[in-house]
Amino acid sequence: MSFDPSSSYVNRVGTPSVKWDKGAIKSICNNSEALPFWVADMDFKSPLSVINELTKAAEHGVFGYPSFKNIKSSFIKWASYRHNWKVDSSLLLPFSGMLSSIATLIELYSKEGDKIILPMPAYKPFVRIITLLNREVASWPMVFENGQFQLDFEKFDELVKSTNSPILLFCSPHNPTGRVFSEDELNKVAQISSKHKIVVLSDEIHSDLTYPNHTHIPFDIVAKKYNLECATCISPSKTFNIAGEHFSYVVSCSSEMHNTLSSRQSALGLNPSLLGTTLALAAYDGGKKWLEDLLIYLEKESNSIKNAFEHSGTGLKFILPEASFIGLIDCSSIYDKVVLDSKNNPFLYDESISPEGGLLSRFFGQRASIAMNDGSWFGDNYKTYVRLNFATNKESIDLAIKSIIKAATDLLNK
């Protein structure tokens, strides 16, 4: 089945979707009626292969303890097809979700009080996991150069030395910047990590969504060249819009790591569910064409968004992603005026109403009726950005961009 943005689009109003939940929307932008362009899932139906398998499971009517003979082979075939990645089945572990696997690995390979190196800006749940496990975040700020975020390797080397950190929590492709790191960049990360003997945990949940003109290289491939201890965590959840059914894989670089994680998984009962596994395998087995078409659509829309801002006269800049359906908008051209607007209209920017938001998310929620994640959600130094989720139909995207540009234009003309 191919992907078509018109026939695949679903109006999710009134469904149990956190993205469309009015209370959740209000918590980031002070306006429960704002249209949601925040949470990283799509307004598109999953591939027909996924829907058919779920229908069959429902019609079967029994949801007992599962036993899947192809739970490993399905992913191994997919990894070879999508990433030219030869995965050793003895080092592959199906898990109950990305965040649970990452949290478990952090517990296993660090102790309370340790500093965990995290590239910034960062997906906020990473910070939450580190903090709730009584570890500390050691921020590794990325550098913004030539219209894109870059890794600062000198800073990384200094950070490892100064913190004595046991873990780098990596994200590739990177959320929220959309970067697909080059082989040279990944080699430099591995070289420094190997020199200091730290463990790399690589979240690659957006990897299948790498655009056609870019190449994602699994960190597992790079790590093995440096005899580096590494766990590569991957999932079909973002790719095929099945994030509500938690399912993932962990590929370890060594038998020792695999066995350690497997034992801990058994102790905590973190095995994948029946339906989560059913959807994942159906997606891998029948979603190739659907994904190919989706990526063409997403890349085309991302370029359209960039062009719209470039010609808007507002100074807003869309940082073109190289993967997935999320991208940062640089709002530094209007930020000072937003600060002034907040001082003149404090009731529109009430932090108590939107504790998960920031100045810009409240501005666009109030002035454009568009809900986006505030840049401060990804780190204290990113308050001049918002993150836009454009995984919806073209009509909705065009409406959102026009509303954002109009709000910025009206502000600049005050």
N, C-alpha and C positions, 0 to 999 in steps of 0.2 A: 504493500500500500504506500502511495506517495503522500507527501504532506501538502495540504492546500490551506493557506491562512484563512480563507473565507469559510470553507466548510468545516475546518477544524476548530474555529473559534467557538467558545462557549461563554454565554452570559452567566457569570457565577454569583450574581446578586441573590442573596437569600440562601446560599449554600453554606455548609460549614467550612468556609475558607477563611483563614486568618488574614489573608491579604485583603479580602473584601469585608472583613468584620468592622463595623462602624466604630466600636469601642477601641479596637487596635489602631485604626486609622487616626482617630482623635488623639491617641496617645503619642503620635509622632508629629502631628501638624495642627492641633487645636481645632480641626474642622472635620467632624464625622462624615460630612457629605462630600468630601474631596474624593476624586477618582484615584484609585490606588495604582501606583507605579513603583512599588517598594519591594515587598517580600519576593525573594528569588524563586518563584515558580511561574509557570506559564498559563495563559488563558486559552490553551489549546488542548484538545483531546489527545490522549496518548495514541500510539500506533494501533491500528486495528488488531494486530496480533496480540497486543496486551489486553484489549477489551474483550476479544474472543476467549482468551484463556481464563480471564476473570469470570466471564459469563458461564463457561463450562464448569468452573469450580463452584459457582453459586448453585447451578442446576444440580450438581452432584449432591450438594446438601450436607456433606460431612466434612468437618473441619478439625479432624484429629491430628495426632502427632505425625509430621511429614517425614518422608524419606525420598530424597531426590537423587537419582543416579547421575544426572548431568549437571549438577550444581557447580562443579569445577570445570568440566570440559566445555561448557557453554561459554564461560568467560575466557578460557584459554584460546578458543577459536576467535572470539571477539577481539582480544588483545592483539593477536597476530594480525587480524584484518585491519583494525583501526589504527594501531600504533607500531606495527612491525615489532612486537614485543613477545619474546618467547618466555612464557611464564612456566616455571617448574611447579607442577601440581602439588608436590610435597611441601612447597613453601607458601601455598595459597590457602587462606583461611576465610570462609564466608562468615560474616559478622552481622550483628543486629543494627548496624548503622554507622555512619561516619564519625559522629561526635562521640559515641560510646567507645568506638575503637581507639580514637585519639586519646580520650580521657584515660582509658585503661593503659595504653602505652606510656603516657606521662607518669602514671602511678608506678609502673614497673621500672622505668628507667631514670627516675629522679626521686628525690626525697623532699619532705616538707622543708620549706625555706630556700630551696634551690631556685635559681633564676633560669627561666626558659626563654631562649631567644626567639623573638617574633618579628618578622618584617612588618613595617608599618607604612601605610595604613593597613589595618587588619580587620577581618571578620570578627565582630564583637563576641560571639560565643567562644572563640579561642581564648580571649581575655577572661571571660567568665569561668571557663574550665580551669585555667591556670590558677585563678584567684581562689575558687572554691576548693581546689585541692591543696590550698595553703602553699602554693609556690608563688613566685614573683615574675612579672613580665619584664624581660630585658628588651627594650624596644630597639629594633634595628631600622632606622628611618630610611626609606627609599628616597632617591634624589630625582627631582623632576627636571629633565633635560630634553631639549629638542622635541617638545610636545608629548613626552611620554615618561612614565616612571621607570627608573633604572635602579639596579642594585648597587650599593656602595660597598665594595669588597674590602677596602681598607678599613672602613668602619666595622665591618663584620669581624675581621681578624682582631681588631682592638677590643671589640666587645667580648669575644670568647676569652681572650686573655684576662680582661679585667673582671669578668663575672665568674669565671670557672664554671660556666654553664655546661650541663651534661646533655642538653637537647636543643636542637633547632627545630621549631615547628614551622615548616615551610608550606606554601600554598602555590600550586602550579597546575594550570594557569592561575594567575593571582586574582583574588577577590579582595578589594573592589576595583582594581585598576584595569583588569582585563588583559594583563600582559601574558604572552606566551614566551617563556624564556628560551633563549637560544642555547645551542649545545655548548658554546663557549661559556656562557653565563653559568650553566649548570655544572660544567667542569670546574669552574672557579669556586662555586659553593662547595663541591665535593672535595676539592683540594684542601681548602681551609678546614673543613669539618674533619677530614681524615688526619690532617696535621695535629689537630687538637683532640682527636679521638672522641668526638661528640656524636651522639645518635641523631640522625635526621628522620623526622616524621613528616612525610610529604602528603598533604591533602590534595588529591587530584580529581576532585568531584566534577570540575568543569572541563576536564581534559577531552572528553568525547565531543565537546562543543567547539573545539578549535576550528577556526575558519579555513576554507580550502587553501588559501595562499600562505598559511602558516603551518608549522610542524611541531606538534607536541612530542617531547621525548620523555618517557617515564623516568623518574629519578632512579628507580631500581636499576635501569640499564647503566646509568652513569656511576652509581654507587659501587657497582661490582668491579669497575675498573680500578677503584681506589681501595678495595677491601674495606669498605665503609659500612658500618652497621646502620641499616636503614629499613624503615617500614613504609611502603607505598600504599596509601589508602585510596580506594576508588569505588565509585558507585554509579549505577545507571539512573539514579533518582532525578538529578537535574536534567539529564539528557532527554529522558522520555516522559518527564512530568509525572513521576510516581513517588515524589518525595514524602507523601503522607504514609507510605508503607516503607518503613525503615529497613534498608538492606544495603550491605556493602561487602567489599572484599579487602583483606589486608595481604599484601605480598611482602614477605620478609626476605631479607638478604641472606639469612643464615638459618640453619636448622635449629640452632640454639634459641634464636629469637622466636621462631615459629612455635617451638615447643613451649617456651615460656608463656607466650601470649595465649596459646591454645589451652594450657592448663588454667590460666587465670579466667579465660572465657568460660570454661566449664564450671569453675568455682562460683562465678557470678551469674551463670545462666544467660549469657548474652548471645544466644544463638538466633539466627534469622527466623522470621515467622513463616508460616505456610503461605499466606497470601503475598507477603513481600517477596518471597522467593519465586512464587509463580509468576508474578508480574515482571520481575527482573529477567528471568530466563526467557519469557516470551518476548521481551523487548530486545534482548541480544539476538535471539533466533530469527525475529521477523521485522526488525526495525531499521535495517540498513538504508533502504531507499527513502523511507520517511525522514531519517536523520539527514541524509544528503540534501534533500529538498529544503528542510528546515534551515540548515546552515546557509544556503544560498539566500533565503529570505532574510535571515537575521543580519547577515553581512550587508546586504543591500539597504536594509532599514537603518543600520548604524551609520552608513555613509550618508544617507539622506538626512539623518538627524544632524550630523556634523555640518553638512552644507547649509542647512536651515539656520543654524546658529551663526555660522560664518557670515551669512548675508543679512543678519538681523539688525546690525547696527548697535547691538546691546553690549558687545564685548564678551558675552557668554561663549564658552568654548567647550565642546564635547570632546573628551579624550577618547579617541577611537579605540575600542577594545579589539583584541585579536582573537578572542574566544567568548562564547556564551552570549547572554542577552542582558547584561548589565554594564553600565558605563558611568563614569564620573563626569559631571558638568562643573567646570571651573567657573565660579561665580564671583571671583575676586573683583571684577569690574563694577559690581553693584553692591558689594558687601558693606561698605561704609554707609551707603544710603539706606541699606536694610537696618543697620544699627540705629540710624537716626529715626527711621520709621518705627522701630520698636520702642524708642524713647517717647515718641509722640503718641503712640497708640499701644500702651502697655497691655491693655486688655486683650489685644489680638495675639500677644506673645507670652501669655501666662504659662510659665514653666510647670505650674502645678497641674495644669490640664494636659500637658503633653510632656511627661517626664522622659519619654524615649526619643524626644525630638531635639532640635536645636534651632538657632535663629533662622537659618535658611529654610529648613523644612516647615517651620511655622509661617514664614513669609509666603512661600509658594502654596501652602495649604490654605492660607487666608486670601491671598491676592490672586491666585490662579486656580484655586480649588483642585490642585494636583498634589497628591501625597507621595513624597519621596523620602528615602533615608537621608538624614542630615550627615554631612561629612564628619561631624564630631562623634558620630556613632562608631566610626572606624579609627578614632584616635584624636587626642586633644589638639593636634596641630593641623587638622583637616577641616576646620570649621567653614572654610570658604568654598567647600564642595557640597554637592548633593549627588546621590547615586540614583540613576534612572533605570528602571526595569522596563525594557521595550518588547517583552515577549507577549504581544497581543496583536490584534488586527491593525491594519494600516490606518483605518479610520480613527481608531482610538489614539494611535501614536500621533497622527497629524493634529488631532484636537489638543493633545497634551502639549506638543511643541508650540503650537500657536498660543495657547494659554500662558505658557511659561514666558515666551517672548513678549507677549502683550503686558504681562505683569512687570517684567523688567523694564520695558519701554516706558510704561506709565510712571514707574518709580524714577527713572532717569530724567523724565520731563517735568518732574515736580519742582 
